[in-house]
């Protein structure tokens, strides 16, 4: 029978037992704390040190250290490592500030070819130039040292995120105009009426639709072997097409054309189809962006032949997300355009127009649901 220890027994309250049991079964807590919780629970039950050591595979010195700390200072102290610093920090606050300042500059400013810093490049530059700048403690700075310095603030010079500067001085005014149009359409839908002799259509282009052809045929799912379609990694590019579309915000009807390019000629062709589709005494209000085809001389010349027929409502520059037709394009990308493979450009065109026909068979009215901005200005 294992010899019992001469140490005093450990008495735990019910709350401490519950805390230790929860910690001993944790999968997210540090492994050291989990093991110490198991040790204290076993010792409090009166089990011998040798038995605990054998079951938990922990050395006797580690067990004694944990138990002695619990008996002397309590359970909470025994679970945690005692914080200690072996020696005073070598790198001064001024040296760390110099490293941060360096990280906030570009490598090109210091004669390097790289556009952004890597942690290794920062460490190398600090070792080479830190002592010359009056910071000798940086002479042996490693990559991990630089990483710890940057992490305290934090600064991540090795990463880059894009942003879009708002360059349109009339952004809010144009956004307000577009949202007011959406609000008018929503009110008409709620009241079951429509503005007299006026329709609102959202227009945009989706260029660069790739026609990709399989090199090898797709393999269908087979139970017991592979439950999904299998596709060869290789494919052949056949070219691209552009989709020009107009979304009726009142009915959800989509008018679409597919062309190899999207110039003024193609845009005018879409306008002519809209002109033929809607009653001749109606004004067609178009929500569209500032694409060159929309405001070119050719387009303006055509609009002059149809006075008062079309009314432009421009989205702000870099504000195409305000155009509701983007939700339609997103739906197309998630449905019939997803992973599409064809044998020719003509087949791609036919598949796109077939997808549009399926949408028109069960049209969905797209709505703008956030009117806070518009309501505050009406």
C-alpha positions in Angstrom: 0.0 0.0 0.0 1.4 3.4 -0.9 2.8 5.4 2.0 0.7 8.4 2.9 2.2 11.8 2.9 3.0 13.7 6.1 1.5 16.9 4.7 -1.7 18.3 6.1 -5.0 17.5 4.3 -6.5 20.0 1.9 -10.0 21.0 2.7 -12.1 22.4 -0.2 -15.4 24.2 0.0 -18.2 23.1 -2.3 -17.7 26.2 -4.5 -13.9 25.3 -4.8 -14.8 21.7 -5.7 -17.2 22.8 -8.4 -14.6 25.3 -9.8 -11.8 22.6 -9.8 -14.1 20.0 -11.5 -15.1 22.4 -14.2 -11.5 23.4 -14.8 -10.2 19.8 -14.7 -12.5 18.9 -17.7 -11.8 22.1 -19.7 -10.5 21.9 -23.2 -9.7 25.6 -23.6 -7.9 26.3 -20.3 -4.1 26.1 -20.2 -3.0 22.5 -19.7 -1.0 23.4 -16.6 -4.0 24.7 -14.9 -6.1 21.7 -15.9 -3.5 19.3 -14.4 -3.2 21.3 -11.2 -6.9 21.2 -10.8 -6.9 17.4 -11.1 -4.0 17.2 -8.6 -5.8 19.3 -6.0 -9.1 17.3 -6.4 -7.3 14.0 -6.0 -5.3 15.2 -3.0 -8.4 16.6 -1.3 -10.0 13.1 -1.7 -7.1 11.7 0.4 -5.3 9.7 -2.3 -1.6 9.1 -1.9 1.0 11.1 -3.7 2.3 8.0 -5.5 -1.2 7.1 -6.8 -1.8 10.6 -8.1 1.6 10.7 -9.7 1.0 7.4 -11.5 -2.6 8.2 -12.6 -1.8 11.8 -13.9 1.7 11.1 -15.0 3.1 14.0 -13.1 6.4 14.0 -11.2 6.6 14.0 -7.4 8.3 17.5 -7.2 5.6 19.0 -9.4 2.9 17.5 -7.2 4.6 18.7 -4.0 5.0 22.2 -5.4 1.3 22.5 -6.3 0.0 21.0 -3.1 2.4 23.1 -0.9 1.2 26.3 -2.6 -2.4 25.3 -2.1 -1.9 24.6 1.6 0.1 27.8 2.1 -1.7 30.4 0.0 -4.9 28.8 -1.3 -6.3 27.1 -4.3 -6.3 30.1 -6.6 -2.6 30.7 -6.0 -1.8 27.1 -6.7 -3.5 27.1 -10.0 -1.6 30.0 -11.5 2.1 30.4 -12.3 3.9 33.0 -10.3 4.8 35.9 -12.4 8.5 36.7 -12.4 10.9 38.6 -14.6 14.3 37.0 -14.7 16.0 40.4 -15.4 15.2 44.0 -16.2 14.2 44.7 -19.8 17.1 45.5 -22.0 15.3 47.4 -24.8 14.4 50.9 -23.6 11.1 52.7 -24.2 12.9 55.1 -26.6 14.2 52.1 -28.7 10.7 50.6 -28.9 9.3 54.0 -30.0 12.0 54.1 -32.7 10.9 50.6 -33.9 7.3 51.7 -34.0 8.1 54.8 -36.0 10.1 52.7 -38.4 7.2 50.3 -38.8 4.9 53.2 -39.7 7.1 54.2 -42.6 7.5 52.5 -45.9 10.6 50.4 -46.8 11.0 52.5 -50.0 11.7 55.5 -47.8 14.8 53.7 -46.5 16.1 52.6 -49.8 14.5 49.1 -50.1 12.5 47.7 -53.0 9.7 46.2 -51.0 6.4 48.1 -50.7 5.6 46.9 -47.1 7.7 45.6 -44.2 8.1 42.0 -43.3 9.0 41.3 -39.6 12.4 39.8 -40.8 13.2 42.9 -42.8 12.3 45.2 -39.8 14.5 43.1 -37.5 17.4 43.2 -39.9 17.1 47.0 -40.4 16.9 47.5 -36.6 20.0 45.4 -36.1 21.9 47.4 -38.7 20.8 50.9 -38.0 19.5 50.8 -34.4 22.9 51.1 -32.7 23.8 54.0 -35.1 20.7 55.8 -34.0 21.7 55.5 -30.3 19.9 52.3 -29.4 22.6 49.7 -28.9 20.0 47.3 -27.3 18.6 46.7 -30.8 21.9 45.3 -32.1 20.8 41.8 -31.4 17.0 42.2 -32.0 15.5 39.1 -33.5 12.2 38.8 -35.5 10.4 37.7 -32.3 11.6 40.8 -30.5 10.2 43.1 -33.1 7.0 41.1 -33.1 6.6 41.6 -29.4 7.2 45.3 -29.7 4.7 45.8 -32.4 2.1 43.6 -30.7 1.9 45.9 -27.7 0.2 48.7 -29.6 -0.7 46.9 -32.0 0.9 47.7 -35.4 1.0 45.3 -38.4 3.2 46.8 -41.1 3.4 43.4 -42.9 -0.4 43.6 -43.7 -2.3 45.8 -46.1 -6.0 46.6 -46.3 -7.7 48.6 -49.1 -10.0 51.5 -48.5 -12.0 53.7 -50.9 -11.6 57.5 -50.5 -14.9 59.3 -51.1 -14.0 61.6 -54.1 -17.5 62.7 -55.0 -18.3 66.0 -53.3 -22.0 65.4 -54.0 -22.0 61.9 -52.6 -24.6 62.5 -49.9 -26.8 64.6 -52.1 -26.8 61.9 -54.9 -27.3 59.1 -52.4 -30.3 61.0 -50.9 -31.8 61.4 -54.4 -31.5 57.6 -55.1 -32.9 56.7 -51.7 -35.9 59.1 -52.1 -36.6 57.3 -55.4 -36.6 53.9 -53.6 -38.9 55.4 -51.0 -41.3 56.6 -53.5 -41.5 53.2 -55.2 -41.9 51.5 -51.8 -44.8 53.8 -50.9 -46.5 53.1 -54.2 -46.2 49.4 -53.6 -47.7 49.8 -50.1 -50.6 51.8 -51.4 -51.1 49.6 -54.4 -50.7 52.5 -56.8 -47.9 53.6 -59.1 -46.7 57.1 -60.0 -48.7 58.5 -62.9 -47.1 57.5 -66.2 -43.7 56.8 -64.7 -41.7 53.6 -64.3 -38.5 53.2 -62.4 -35.8 50.9 -63.7 -32.4 50.0 -62.3 -29.7 49.6 -65.0 -26.2 48.3 -65.0 -23.7 46.1 -66.8 -21.9 42.9 -65.6 -18.9 42.7 -67.9 -16.2 39.9 -68.0 -18.5 36.9 -67.8 -16.0 34.1 -68.7 -16.9 31.3 -71.1 -15.0 28.3 -69.8 -15.0 24.9 -71.5 -14.1 21.6 -69.8 -11.1 19.7 -71.0 -12.5 16.5 -69.6 -16.2 15.7 -68.9 -17.7 16.1 -65.4 -18.2 12.9 -63.5 -21.6 12.5 -61.8 -22.0 11.5 -58.1 -21.8 7.8 -57.3 -23.1 6.4 -54.0 -20.3 4.8 -52.0 -17.5 6.3 -54.1 -17.8 10.1 -54.3 -21.0 11.8 -53.3 -20.4 15.0 -55.4 -19.7 16.0 -58.9 -16.1 15.6 -60.0 -14.5 18.1 -62.3 -11.1 18.2 -64.0 -8.9 21.1 -62.8 -8.0 22.1 -66.4 -10.2 24.2 -68.6 -10.0 26.3 -71.7 -10.9 30.0 -71.9 -13.2 30.9 -74.9 -13.6 34.6 -74.2 -15.9 36.9 -72.2 -19.3 38.4 -72.6 -21.1 41.4 -71.0 -24.5 41.3 -69.6 -26.6 44.6 -69.8 -29.7 44.4 -67.7 -32.5 46.6 -66.5 -34.6 45.7 -63.4 -38.1 47.1 -63.1 -38.4 48.1 -59.4 -42.3 47.9 -59.6 -42.7 44.4 -61.0 -39.3 42.7 -60.8 -39.2 42.2 -64.6 -35.7 42.0 -66.0 -34.8 43.2 -69.5 -31.4 41.8 -70.5 -29.0 41.7 -73.5 -25.7 39.9 -73.9 -23.0 41.3 -76.0 -19.2 40.7 -76.6 -18.6 44.3 -75.5 -20.4 47.0 -73.5 -20.1 50.3 -75.4 -22.5 53.1 -76.2 -23.9 51.0 -79.1 -24.9 48.2 -76.8 -26.3 50.5 -74.2 -28.4 52.3 -76.8 -29.7 48.9 -77.9 -30.9 48.3 -74.3 -32.5 51.7 -74.2 -34.4 51.0 -77.4 -35.7 47.7 -76.0 -36.9 49.5 -72.9 -38.5 52.2 -75.1 -40.4 49.5 -77.1 -41.4 47.6 -73.9 -43.1 50.4 -71.9 -46.1 52.5 -73.1 -45.0 55.4 -75.2 -46.7 58.0 -72.9 -44.7 56.9 -69.8 -41.4 58.4 -68.5 -38.7 55.8 -67.8 -36.7 56.8 -64.8 -33.3 55.1 -64.9 -31.1 54.6 -61.9 -27.6 54.1 -63.2 -23.9 54.9 -62.6 -21.5 57.2 -64.5 -20.2 54.7 -67.0 -18.9 56.4 -70.1 -21.5 54.5 -72.2 -24.3 56.1 -70.2 -23.2 59.7 -70.9 -21.3 59.5 -74.2 -22.1 61.7 -77.2 -23.7 58.8 -79.0 -26.0 58.1 -76.1 -26.9 61.8 -75.6 -27.7 62.0 -79.4 -30.1 59.1 -79.1 -31.8 60.5 -76.0 -32.3 63.8 -77.8 -34.4 61.9 -80.4 -36.7 60.7 -77.5 -37.2 63.9 -75.5 -38.8 63.5 -72.0 -38.8 59.7 -72.5 -35.8 58.8 -70.2 -34.9 60.5 -66.9 -31.5 59.8 -65.4 -30.9 59.4 -61.6 -27.2 58.9 -61.1 -25.7 56.9 -58.2 -22.7 58.7 -56.6 -19.3 57.9 -57.9 -17.9 54.8 -56.2 -21.5 54.2 -54.9 -22.7 51.5 -57.3 -23.7 49.5 -54.2 -26.7 51.8 -54.0 -28.0 50.4 -57.3 -30.6 47.7 -56.5 -29.7 45.8 -59.7 -26.6 44.7 -57.9 -28.8 42.4 -55.8 -30.0 40.8 -59.0 -26.5 40.3 -60.3 -25.6 38.7 -56.9 -28.6 36.3 -57.3 -27.4 35.4 -60.8 -23.9 34.7 -59.5 -25.2 32.4 -56.8 -27.5 30.5 -59.1 -27.1 29.8 -62.8 -23.8 31.5 -63.3 -22.1 29.6 -60.5 -19.4 27.2 -61.8 -20.9 27.4 -65.3 -19.1 25.6 -68.1 -20.0 25.8 -71.8 -18.9 24.7 -75.2 -18.9 28.1 -76.9 -19.6 31.8 -76.4 -23.0 31.3 -78.0 -23.9 28.7 -75.5 -22.9 31.0 -72.7 -25.2 33.7 -74.1 -28.1 31.3 -74.5 -27.6 30.1 -70.9 -27.6 33.6 -69.5 -30.7 34.6 -71.4 -32.4 31.3 -70.3 -31.5 32.2 -66.7 -33.1 35.6 -67.1 -36.2 34.0 -68.6 -36.5 31.8 -65.5 -36.2 34.8 -63.3 -39.0 36.6 -65.2 -41.2 33.4 -64.9 -41.3 34.1 -61.2 -40.3 37.7 -60.8 -39.2 39.0 -57.4 -39.6 42.7 -56.5 -36.3 44.0 -55.1 -36.7 46.5 -52.3 -34.4 48.8 -50.4 -35.1 48.3 -46.7 -33.0 51.0 -45.1 -34.6 54.5 -45.4 -33.2 56.2 -42.3 -31.1 58.6 -44.4 -33.9 59.4 -46.8 -36.5 59.9 -44.0 -34.3 62.3 -42.2 -34.1 64.6 -45.2 -37.6 64.3 -46.6 
